[in-house]
Amino acid sequence: MMVNVHEAKTNFSNLLEMAHAGQEIILAKSGKPYALLTPLPSGGVAQRKPGRLPGKVTESFFEPLPEEEIAAWERT
């Protein structure tokens, strides 16, 4: 189902209920698809788990960057 922004603002609660029931809703701006309103999985959004990369981040990660690298970031 595609819904323009104005209609979505007016009927947002109903659209949320429809998405919760499993329907995907395309939000459109000036008649063009812009975003997608979808239901979350039944378990909700997965929580972050710290420590998922043991041994991947070494002490060198925390060392200061070389001057050339800093200069390159400052140019952008």
N, CA, C and O atoms as a GROMACS GRO file, in nm:
protein
  304
    1MET      N    1   0.085  -0.117   0.000
    1MET     CA    2   0.000   0.000   0.000
    1MET      C    3   0.090   0.124   0.000
    1MET      O    4   0.184   0.132   0.079
    2MET      N    5   0.061   0.220  -0.088
    2MET     CA    6   0.138   0.344  -0.094
    2MET      C    7   0.052   0.458  -0.041
    2MET      O    8  -0.064   0.474  -0.079
    3VAL      N    9   0.113   0.540   0.047
    3VAL     CA   10   0.042   0.650   0.111
    3VAL      C   11   0.128   0.775   0.102
    3VAL      O   12   0.247   0.771   0.133
    4ASN      N   13   0.068   0.885   0.059
    4ASN     CA   14   0.143   1.010   0.054
    4ASN      C   15   0.161   1.067   0.194
    4ASN      O   16   0.086   1.034   0.285
    5VAL      N   17   0.262   1.151   0.210
    5VAL     CA   18   0.299   1.205   0.340
    5VAL      C   19   0.181   1.272   0.410
    5VAL      O   20   0.160   1.248   0.529
    6HIS      N   21   0.105   1.354   0.340
    6HIS     CA   22  -0.008   1.423   0.404
    6HIS      C   23  -0.107   1.323   0.462
    6HIS      O   24  -0.152   1.338   0.576
    7GLU      N   25  -0.142   1.222   0.384
    7GLU     CA   26  -0.234   1.119   0.431
    7GLU      C   27  -0.173   1.041   0.548
    7GLU      O   28  -0.243   1.005   0.642
    8ALA      N   29  -0.042   1.015   0.541
    8ALA     CA   30   0.026   0.943   0.648
    8ALA      C   31   0.022   1.021   0.778
    8ALA      O   32   0.002   0.963   0.885
    9LYS      N   33   0.040   1.153   0.770
    9LYS     CA   34   0.033   1.236   0.891
    9LYS      C   35  -0.106   1.228   0.952
    9LYS      O   36  -0.121   1.219   1.074
   10THR      N   37  -0.207   1.233   0.868
   10THR     CA   38  -0.345   1.231   0.914
   10THR      C   39  -0.384   1.097   0.974
   10THR      O   40  -0.461   1.092   1.071
   11ASN      N   41  -0.332   0.988   0.919
   11ASN     CA   42  -0.374   0.854   0.959
   11ASN      C   43  -0.260   0.772   1.020
   11ASN      O   44  -0.259   0.649   1.007
   12PHE      N   45  -0.166   0.837   1.085
   12PHE     CA   46  -0.046   0.769   1.132
   12PHE      C   47  -0.078   0.653   1.227
   12PHE      O   48  -0.022   0.545   1.213
   13SER      N   49  -0.166   0.674   1.322
   13SER     CA   50  -0.201   0.568   1.417
   13SER      C   51  -0.256   0.446   1.345
   13SER      O   52  -0.219   0.333   1.377
   14ASN      N   53  -0.344   0.468   1.248
   14ASN     CA   54  -0.399   0.356   1.171
   14ASN      C   55  -0.291   0.284   1.091
   14ASN      O   56  -0.292   0.161   1.082
   15LEU      N   57  -0.199   0.361   1.033
   15LEU     CA   58  -0.090   0.301   0.956
   15LEU      C   59   0.001   0.217   1.046
   15LEU      O   60   0.048   0.110   1.005
   16LEU      N   61   0.025   0.266   1.169
   16LEU     CA   62   0.106   0.188   1.263
   16LEU      C   63   0.038   0.055   1.295
   16LEU      O   64   0.104  -0.049   1.301
   17GLU      N   65  -0.093   0.058   1.316
   17GLU     CA   66  -0.167  -0.065   1.344
   17GLU      C   67  -0.159  -0.161   1.226
   17GLU      O   68  -0.143  -0.282   1.244
   18MET      N   69  -0.170  -0.107   1.106
   18MET     CA   70  -0.163  -0.191   0.986
   18MET      C   71  -0.024  -0.254   0.973
   18MET      O   72  -0.011  -0.372   0.940
   19ALA      N   73   0.081  -0.174   1.001
   19ALA     CA   74   0.216  -0.227   0.994
   19ALA      C   75   0.236  -0.333   1.102
   19ALA      O   76   0.297  -0.437   1.076
   20HIS      N   77   0.185  -0.308   1.220
   20HIS     CA   78   0.197  -0.405   1.328
   20HIS      C   79   0.127  -0.536   1.293
   20HIS      O   80   0.168  -0.643   1.337
   21ALA      N   81   0.021  -0.526   1.215
   21ALA     CA   82  -0.053  -0.645   1.172
   21ALA      C   83   0.018  -0.719   1.058
   21ALA      O   84  -0.026  -0.826   1.017
   22GLY      N   85   0.128  -0.662   1.007
   22GLY     CA   86   0.205  -0.732   0.906
   22GLY      C   87   0.206  -0.670   0.768
   22GLY      O   88   0.272  -0.722   0.678
   23GLN      N   89   0.134  -0.562   0.750
   23GLN     CA   90   0.129  -0.499   0.617
   23GLN      C   91   0.246  -0.402   0.599
   23GLN      O   92   0.278  -0.326   0.690
   24GLU      N   93   0.308  -0.406   0.482
   24GLU     CA   94   0.413  -0.309   0.449
   24GLU      C   95   0.349  -0.187   0.385
   24GLU      O   96   0.265  -0.200   0.295
   25ILE      N   97   0.388  -0.070   0.430
   25ILE     CA   98   0.331   0.054   0.380
   25ILE      C   99   0.443   0.139   0.323
   25ILE      O  100   0.542   0.166   0.390
   26ILE      N  101   0.426   0.180   0.198
   26ILE     CA  102   0.524   0.266   0.132
   26ILE      C  103   0.479   0.410   0.152
   26ILE      O  104   0.367   0.447   0.116
   27LEU      N  105   0.567   0.491   0.209
   27LEU     CA  106   0.538   0.632   0.226
   27LEU      C  107   0.593   0.706   0.105
   27LEU      O  108   0.708   0.687   0.067
   28ALA      N  109   0.509   0.788   0.045
   28ALA     CA  110   0.546   0.857  -0.078
   28ALA      C  111   0.550   1.007  -0.057
   28ALA      O  112   0.476   1.063   0.024
   29LYS      N  113   0.638   1.071  -0.131
   29LYS     CA  114   0.649   1.217  -0.129
   29LYS      C  115   0.632   1.262  -0.273
   29LYS      O  116   0.708   1.222  -0.360
   30SER      N  117   0.532   1.345  -0.298
   30SER     CA  118   0.498   1.390  -0.433
   30SER      C  119   0.472   1.272  -0.525
   30SER      O  120   0.507   1.276  -0.643
   31GLY      N  121   0.413   1.167  -0.473
   31GLY     CA  122   0.376   1.050  -0.551
   31GLY      C  123   0.490   0.952  -0.579
   31GLY      O  124   0.469   0.851  -0.646
   32LYS      N  125   0.609   0.982  -0.527
   32LYS     CA  126   0.723   0.894  -0.549
   32LYS      C  127   0.758   0.820  -0.419
   32LYS      O  128   0.760   0.882  -0.313
   33PRO      N  129   0.784   0.689  -0.426
   33PRO     CA  130   0.819   0.613  -0.306
   33PRO      C  131   0.938   0.677  -0.235
   33PRO      O  132   1.038   0.714  -0.298
   34TYR      N  133   0.927   0.689  -0.103
   34TYR     CA  134   1.027   0.762  -0.026
   34TYR      C  135   1.081   0.681   0.092
   34TYR      O  136   1.200   0.686   0.122
   35ALA      N  137   0.992   0.605   0.158
   35ALA     CA  138   1.031   0.526   0.275
   35ALA      C  139   0.936   0.408   0.289
   35ALA      O  140   0.831   0.404   0.226
   36LEU      N  141   0.976   0.314   0.373
   36LEU     CA  142   0.897   0.193   0.392
   36LEU      C  143   0.868   0.175   0.540
   36LEU      O  144   0.959   0.176   0.623
   37LEU      N  145   0.742   0.158   0.573
   37LEU     CA  146   0.698   0.131   0.710
   37LEU      C  147   0.666  -0.017   0.716
   37LEU      O  148   0.572  -0.064   0.652
   38THR      N  149   0.745  -0.091   0.795
   38THR     CA  150   0.728  -0.235   0.803
   38THR      C  151   0.716  -0.277   0.949
   38THR      O  152   0.757  -0.204   1.039
   39PRO      N  153   0.660  -0.394   0.973
   39PRO     CA  154   0.651  -0.442   1.110
   39PRO      C  155   0.788  -0.489   1.160
   39PRO      O  156   0.872  -0.535   1.082
   40LEU      N  157   0.809  -0.476   1.288
   40LEU     CA  158   0.930  -0.530   1.349
   40LEU      C  159   0.913  -0.681   1.368
   40LEU      O  160   0.801  -0.729   1.378
   41PRO      N  161   1.022  -0.754   1.372
   41PRO     CA  162   1.011  -0.897   1.401
   41PRO      C  163   0.946  -0.917   1.538
   41PRO      O  164   0.953  -0.828   1.623
   42SER      N  165   0.885  -1.031   1.559
   42SER     CA  166   0.811  -1.054   1.683
   42SER      C  167   0.897  -1.037   1.807
   42SER      O  168   0.846  -1.001   1.913
   43GLY      N  169   1.027  -1.063   1.796
   43GLY     CA  170   1.117  -1.047   1.910
   43GLY      C  171   1.164  -0.904   1.929
   43GLY      O  172   1.237  -0.876   2.024
   44GLY      N  173   1.123  -0.813   1.842
   44GLY     CA  174   1.167  -0.674   1.849
   44GLY      C  175   1.304  -0.657   1.787
   44GLY      O  176   1.351  -0.743   1.712
   45VAL      N  177   1.368  -0.548   1.817
   45VAL     CA  178   1.500  -0.516   1.764
   45VAL      C  179   1.605  -0.585   1.851
   45VAL      O  180   1.599  -0.579   1.974
   46ALA      N  181   1.701  -0.650   1.786
   46ALA     CA  182   1.807  -0.719   1.860
   46ALA      C  183   1.890  -0.620   1.940
   46ALA      O  184   1.923  -0.511   1.892
   47GLN      N  185   1.923  -0.658   2.060
   47GLN     CA  186   2.006  -0.574   2.146
   47GLN      C  187   2.153  -0.594   2.111
   47GLN      O  188   2.193  -0.703   2.070
   48ARG      N  189   2.232  -0.490   2.127
   48ARG     CA  190   2.376  -0.501   2.105
   48ARG      C  191   2.437  -0.588   2.212
   48ARG      O  192   2.395  -0.585   2.328
   49LYS      N  193   2.536  -0.667   2.173
   49LYS     CA  194   2.606  -0.752   2.268
   49LYS      C  195   2.754  -0.711   2.268
   49LYS      O  196   2.825  -0.739   2.171
   50PRO      N  197   2.801  -0.646   2.374
   50PRO     CA  198   2.941  -0.607   2.380
   50PRO      C  199   3.032  -0.730   2.379
   50PRO      O  200   2.994  -0.837   2.427
   51GLY      N  201   3.151  -0.712   2.326
   51GLY     CA  202   3.249  -0.819   2.328
   51GLY      C  203   3.232  -0.921   2.216
   51GLY      O  204   3.282  -1.033   2.227
   52ARG      N  205   3.164  -0.883   2.110
   52ARG     CA  206   3.142  -0.977   2.000
   52ARG      C  207   3.264  -0.993   1.911
   52ARG      O  208   3.267  -1.082   1.825
   53LEU      N  209   3.364  -0.909   1.929
   53LEU     CA  210   3.484  -0.915   1.846
   53LEU      C  211   3.609  -0.933   1.932
   53LEU      O  212   3.702  -0.853   1.922
   54PRO      N  213   3.612  -1.036   2.015
   54PRO     CA  214   3.731  -1.052   2.101
   54PRO      C  215   3.856  -1.073   2.016
   54PRO      O  216   3.858  -1.152   1.921
   55GLY      N  217   3.962  -1.000   2.054
   55GLY     CA  218   4.088  -1.014   1.983
   55GLY      C  219   4.094  -0.937   1.852
   55GLY      O  220   4.200  -0.933   1.790
   56LYS      N  221   3.985  -0.877   1.808
   56LYS     CA  222   3.982  -0.805   1.680
   56LYS      C  223   4.029  -0.661   1.696
   56LYS      O  224   4.084  -0.603   1.602
   57VAL      N  225   4.008  -0.602   1.813
   57VAL     CA  226   4.050  -0.465   1.838
   57VAL      C  227   4.176  -0.473   1.924
   57VAL      O  228   4.170  -0.508   2.042
   58THR      N  229   4.288  -0.440   1.865
   58THR     CA  230   4.414  -0.447   1.936
   58THR      C  231   4.451  -0.310   1.991
   58THR      O  232   4.384  -0.210   1.962
   59GLU      N  233   4.556  -0.305   2.070
   59GLU     CA  234   4.601  -0.179   2.130
   59GLU      C  235   4.636  -0.075   2.023
   59GLU      O  236   4.624   0.045   2.047
   60SER      N  237   4.679  -0.120   1.905
   60SER     CA  238   4.717  -0.025   1.800
   60SER      C  239   4.597   0.059   1.754
   60SER      O  240   4.615   0.168   1.700
   61PHE      N  241   4.476   0.009   1.777
   61PHE     CA  242   4.356   0.085   1.742
   61PHE      C  243   4.352   0.217   1.818
   61PHE      O  244   4.300   0.317   1.766
   62PHE      N  245   4.406   0.219   1.938
   62PHE     CA  246   4.398   0.337   2.024
   62PHE      C  247   4.518   0.430   2.011
   62PHE      O  248   4.523   0.533   2.078
   63GLU      N  249   4.613   0.394   1.926
   63GLU     CA  250   4.730   0.480   1.904
   63GLU      C  251   4.690   0.602   1.821
   63GLU      O  252   4.599   0.593   1.739
   64PRO      N  253   4.757   0.715   1.842
   64PRO     CA  254   4.725   0.835   1.764
   64PRO      C  255   4.745   0.809   1.614
   64PRO      O  256   4.831   0.731   1.574
   65LEU      N  257   4.664   0.876   1.534
   65LEU     CA  258   4.676   0.864   1.389
   65LEU      C  259   4.800   0.939   1.341
   65LEU      O  260   4.840   1.038   1.402
   66PRO      N  261   4.859   0.893   1.233
   66PRO     CA  262   4.972   0.968   1.174
   66PRO      C  263   4.923   1.105   1.124
   66PRO      O  264   4.806   1.121   1.088
   67GLU      N  265   5.012   1.200   1.123
   67GLU     CA  266   4.978   1.337   1.080
   67GLU      C  267   4.916   1.340   0.940
   67GLU      O  268   4.825   1.418   0.914
   68GLU      N  269   4.968   1.253   0.848
   68GLU     CA  270   4.915   1.252   0.711
   68GLU      C  271   4.767   1.212   0.711
   68GLU      O  272   4.687   1.268   0.636
   69GLU      N  273   4.734   1.117   0.795
   69GLU     CA  274   4.593   1.072   0.801
   69GLU      C  275   4.503   1.182   0.858
   69GLU      O  276   4.394   1.205   0.807
   70ILE      N  277   4.549   1.247   0.962
   70ILE     CA  278   4.471   1.357   1.022
   70ILE      C  279   4.450   1.466   0.918
   70ILE      O  280   4.340   1.518   0.904
   71ALA      N  281   4.555   1.501   0.846
   71ALA     CA  282   4.545   1.605   0.743
   71ALA      C  283   4.446   1.565   0.635
   71ALA      O  284   4.369   1.648   0.587
   72ALA      N  285   4.446   1.438   0.596
   72ALA     CA  286   4.352   1.392   0.494
   72ALA      C  287   4.208   1.405   0.543
   72ALA      O  288   4.121   1.444   0.465
   73TRP      N  289   4.180   1.373   0.668
   73TRP     CA  290   4.044   1.386   0.722
   73TRP      C  291   4.004   1.533   0.732
   73TRP      O  292   3.888   1.567   0.709
   74GLU      N  293   4.097   1.618   0.765
   74GLU     CA  294   4.064   1.761   0.777
   74GLU      C  295   4.037   1.826   0.643
   74GLU      O  296   3.968   1.929   0.638
   75ARG      N  297   4.088   1.770   0.533
   75ARG     CA  298   4.062   1.825   0.399
   75ARG      C  299   3.923   1.793   0.352
   75ARG      O  300   3.869   1.864   0.267
   76THR      N  301   3.861   1.687   0.404
   76THR     CA  302   3.729   1.647   0.353
   76THR      C  303   3.618   1.724   0.417
   76THR      O  304   3.502   1.702   0.385
   0.00000   0.00000   0.00000
